[in-house]
Amino acid sequence: MKQQVVFSIESVIDDPDVAQLPVPDSPEVSGETILVVEDEPELRNFLKDSLSDLYNVRVASNGLKAMEIIEKTPVSIVITDVMMPKMDGCELCRTIKNRVELCGIPIVMPTAKIQKKRIGVQVL
């Protein structure tokens, strides 16, 4: 039997432990740079707008443009789509993780794609 887990943002906001966490006043305070790699302009802009109050946010529309940014700008974390033109998120992840100077950058790959067959997962 599957159990459904329900989570709401209100429960986190009302949690007194979470409410006490310090929030930086500006992106300069955090000093962290997030690279958002997304080919869909609406979602790319949403993520940028949502994160830019707390972090320096750079954006790219595909993996090739993301690599250009990563090679010129120190990046703290990459949030990338999986399916994109030119260089997809999986290839971007492999490229970053195979380079010694970049392999420490954390990568988050959210996706809405549903796959019916089971696949193995490789942790890089």
N, C-alpha and C positions, 0 to 999 in steps of 0.2 A: 504494500500500500504506500503510495506517495504521500508525503506530508508537505503541505504548502506553507512556505514561510512568508510572512507579510512584514514588510519593513516600510516605514514612512519617515520622511525627513523631519516631520514634526516631533517624532519620538527622540530623535537625536538632538534637535534644537532645545527641547524641554529637559534634556538630561543635564542636571546641575554640574556634573563632572566635565562635560563637553563645553558647557557655557562658560566655564572658568578658564578655558585655554586661551592663551594670548594670541591675538591676531595682529600681524604686522600692519603698520599704518599705510605703507606704500610698497610698491614693488622693489624699490631700492633697499628697503629694510630687509626683505627676505633674501635678495641677491640671487635667487634661483631663476633659471631660465628654462621654460618649458617649450618644447618644439611640438606643435600640433601639425600632423601630416594627414590631410584629408582632401580628397578630390571634390567632394560636394561642398560648394561655397556656403550654403546656408548653415550646415553643421560646423564647418570650419570657423565661420564667423561667430557662431553661438559659443563654441568652446573658447575662442579667443576672448570674447567679451566676458564670459563667465570667470575666466581665470586671471584676466589682466588686472583686476583690483589687488591681487595678492602677489602676482608673479610677473616677471618679464616674459612675454609670450611672443614667440616667432612662429610663423605659419609657412607651410609649403603644400602645394597641391599634388605632389607625387614624391616618390622615393628619391629620384634623381635630384630634384630641387632641395629635398631635405639633406642629402649628403653634401651639397654645396654649402648649405648653412652650417652644418655640423663641422665642416672643415675650416670654417672661418670664425665661428662663434662657439664659446664654451656652452654646452647644453647640460642641464641637470637631469632631465628626463625627456623621453620621446613618447608621445601619445600618437599612435598611427593606425589608420584604417588598414584593413587587410587587402581588400580589392581596390586597386588603383591602376591607372594607365602608366606606361613607361617603366616604372619599377614598383612592384606591389609591396605591401607591408612585410611579407615573409622574406622577400629578397633584401629589403632594407634592413630587417633584423639580422639576417645572416651577414650582410656587409659590415654592419656595426660590430657585431660580436666576433668577427674574424680579424678585426684590426686591433692590435694590442693597445694602441693609444685611445681607442674608443670603447673597448669591450666592457668597461665598467659603467657605462650609461644604462640606467634602467629603461626598459621599453614596455609600454602598456599597449595591447592590441585589442580594443573592444570591437566586436562585430555583431551584426544582426543575422549573419548567415547561419542557417541551420543545416547540419549535415546528418543524414540518416544512418550512414554506416559508421562503425566505430573505427577510430584511427588512433595510432600511438602518438604520444606527445613527447617531444624532445625538449628538455630544459637546457637552455643555453646559458 
